[in-house]
Amino acid sequence: MHNFTSHRGLFVGLVTLDLIYLADSPPRNNQKIVATDYTLAAGGPATNGAVTFSYLGNQTQVLGVLGCHPMTQLIRGDLANYQVAIADLQPSIITPPPVSSIIITQSTGERAIVSINAAKTQASIASIPANILQDIDIVLIDGHQMAVSLTIAEMAKAANIPVVMDGGSWKPGFEQVLPFVDYAVCSANFYPPNCNTETEVFSYLSTFEIPHIAITHGEKPITYSSANKIGAVDVPQIQSVDTLGAGDIFHGAFCHYILQASFTDALAQAATIAADSCGFFGTRRWMEVAE
């Protein structure tokens, strides 16, 4: 299916367990609903991005906190299924991994999410494995392990490895990482301090001399600034079944295409993959159908 050169990617950040339900609507108070479908997968921006990058024919590793609680076996099984290696920053912790229960409304693809243990353990930079960047072609950071991400970003910059930032939402500490970022790919919910408009977000990110900046807007065009050009990239229009993880999938696909295409082409090709994923329930089935 894929005849590109295989690349090696490192995805730094959040590893969760996602319990995903498809239903007519989220439950109201005291209401019990029956899901029409259900799936379970590893989640988190870096993790879903890593699975996509691997699916597109690359060698992929996630750097994050997993630990040894029995529930982590479900995460390990899912990632093994998609050939994603795990570099565990805290292999001996016994606390459960962060868990999200997600209810997708069948008619609209909208989602309601309950998360626990979201204020995860921040790992120390001492736990970064030696030679973690050896032979790595691209790094993605999602901001959930900020101290580790900063160190990895500095090391990547020194080794001329491109750094992609998944800016889902602003997280304190991003301002230290931004000087090392080559591609800031943010959502419309990404608002740094004192930024209230998209223009302010672009100018804020530009102060860090980030060469390529893009902001996604769901089904609306992606706005970007690159090589002193500003513009927009259209996104395929599809009937959404489930938008869960679409942004993460977009980032994983972007990491794949940016190693072989221009910035705007990589954005367009990643948007095609992300749109395709929205036609299927859960974060994995779009890959099973395409095989």
Secondary structure, DSSP 8 states (H G I E B T S, - for coil): ---S---EEEEES--EEEEEEEESS---TT-----SEEEEEEESHHHHHHHHHHHTT-EEEEEE---S-TTHHHHHHHHHHTTEEEEES-TT--S---EEEEEEETTT--EEEEEES-S-----GGGS-TTTTTT--EEEE-SSSHHHHHHHHHHHHHTT--EEEEESS--TTHHHHGGG-SEEEEETT---TT--SHHHHHHHHHTTT-SEEEEEETTEEEEEEETTEEEEE-------S--TTHHHHHHHHHHHHTTTS-HHHHHHHHHHHHHHHTTSSTTTHHHHHH-
